[in-house]
Amino acid sequence: MEIIISIIGWIGFLSCSLSFLLLNLKHLKFDSFLYQGLNLFGGSGLIISSLYYVDYPNIASNALWVLISIYGITKYKDKD
C-alpha cells in the first residue's frame, strides 16, 4: 500500500510542477481549465499522500491549493 500512496504523491507532485512550468513557459494561461485541472489533480494526489503519512502542514497547504483550483475552474469555466 505504501508504494501506491508514494506513486500517487509523486504523480501529484509532477502534475503541479508541470502546470507551473507550462504556465511560466506561456504554454498555459492561469485561467485555462487545463492549468486549474492539473493543479486540482496534483493537489489531490498530494493530499492523499499527506494523509497517509499524517503530514498536517502538507495536508493544509494542498487542501488550500485544491480549493483555489476549484475556485479557478468555476470562475473561469466560460472562458475556454
Secondary structure, 3 states (H helix, E strand, C coil): CHHHHHHHHHHHHHHHHHHHHHHHCCCCCCCCHHHHHHHHHHHHHHHHHHHHCCCHHHHHHHHHHHHHHHHHHHHCCCCC
